[in-house]
Amino acid sequence: MSEMQARFAVLNESVGADAAEALARHVRDAQDRELCRINVFDFATRYGLKEERAIAAFLHASRLGLFDMSWNLLCPGCGGVLDANSSLKSVKREQYHCALCAAGYEPTLDDMVEVSFTVNPRTRRIAAHDPASLPLLEYYRQLYWSSGIELPAQGYEESMQQMMLDTIEIPPGEKAILSLSLPKEFIIVFEPVTHAAHFIDVQGEPTRERQELTVVFNKLHSPTGKTVLRPGPLRLTLENRTDHRALTSICIAGDHLHNLLGKRKRFLTAKQLLSNQTFRDIYRTDTLDIDQRLKITSLTFLFTDLKGSTAMYERVGDLAAYDLVKAHFQVLNDVVAQGAGAVVKTIGDAVMATFPSPDRGLAAALRMREEMRRLNAARANEDLTLKIGIHEGPCLAVMLNERLDYFGQTVNIAARVQSLAETRSIFATEPVVGHPGASRLLSDAGLNPVAQQHSLKGISETYKVYEIP
């Protein structure tokens, strides 16, 4: 058995035969470009896998060295990859600038950090492992655009060429001269390797006189600028002062470009992955540096606690109580993992978990309550009463006590909302019950949340909280 076969055998034991076989088949049969920055959700659809199983398969495969995981900083405007990192620890800049969109963005983990997977060269070598060998249009497709752009499966090159006046590859240290006829459009001279752009605003009356423009690509400073020219002939000089090739395209920034980049699809975000139990189990402390503080604009927090656990220890004895609490933790862990969430930590008999969206968190809460009923019914008593609180909002992802954790007022409110629960009722805030998916869940279950006003510690005014009976 070869080393690679041995690794796939280990993968089979970790994720199951169907998921391991899907990855092996993809490595064997897929085109090169389909093995670069793989969109996990597309992969799951292609091979008929549940999304959570596909994510788990790629995480285990990456840990085994079969694939490489990449954390890509994206431009929210054009969907281009502004920076690619092998670890989230490398995401430390306060702002990332997109030359194509002429805009800067503060990074958040919600939709600005894409997690994708590329086959490791020891598993199978593909063209993207040598980016300098990729033709210009394939460089755009495989390395510049994120996996969230819905590029045409057929006719990709023809679609790209419709918006380009010209393209040229310029070797390091050399220059090129292009003769163009400028239409009355907004033109972008763009170079994706250095992320450099120069804008040409073509306006006014047409001219027959030849106009001149020089654009220099310098590795020390991306030449983002703007020039106003008239429709007509242009002599464009392009000078590459970097130590790598420049892939220059002269694009028309019109409806075709906007329509092409406007077609988006789901992709795996850093926020989703940080709230994935398999990821937390495999990577543990290898996520953030101790001094990192990364923003998440929306994360759902679920807190649970056992009511009367101290009295239960006295009533049934330490050994029986410990077994009950252990069984309760196992149920909660299973429900959280199956609901696309992750357990952040346990504190005594309490659990703190995160979910990427309110509907996921609420679905988990409802299932937790039902599972506790079954656990009690199996023992013919009511020893386990679970108090649950849910809240959604912005937070910071941090490393605390060698563990990925979260900090901010949203976390504080979620904990305080949980403390309101005294019965099996679930307490949730307005952002949770008002979420469209969560609202549908409640309606389908025939549950009518009851609004209440409560004073929460640290909150100056009374806070609206809903009791879900």
Secondary structure, 3 states (H helix, E strand, C coil): CCHHHHHHHHHHHHHCHHHHHHHHHHHHHCCHHHHCCECHHHHHHHHCCCHHHHHHHHHHHHHCCCEEEEEEEECCCCCEEEEEECCHHHCCCCCEEECCCCEEECCECCCCEEEEEEECCCCCCCHHHCHHHCCHHHHHHHHHECCCECCCCCCHHHHHHCCEEEEEEECCCCEEEEEEEECCCEEEEEECCCCEEEEEEECCCCCCCCEEEEEEEECCECCCEEEEECCEEEEEEEEECCCCCEEEEEEECCHHHHHHHHCECCCCEHHHHHCCHHHHHHHCCCCCCCCCCEEEEEEEEEEEEECCHHHHHHHHCHHHHHHHHHHHHHHHHHHHHHCCCEEEEEECCEEEEEECCHHHHHHHHHHHHHHHHHHHHHHCCCCCCEEEEEEEEEEEEEEECCEEEEECHHHHHHHHHHHHCCCCCEEEEHHHHCCHHHHHHHHHCCCCCEEEEECCCCCCCCEEEEEEC
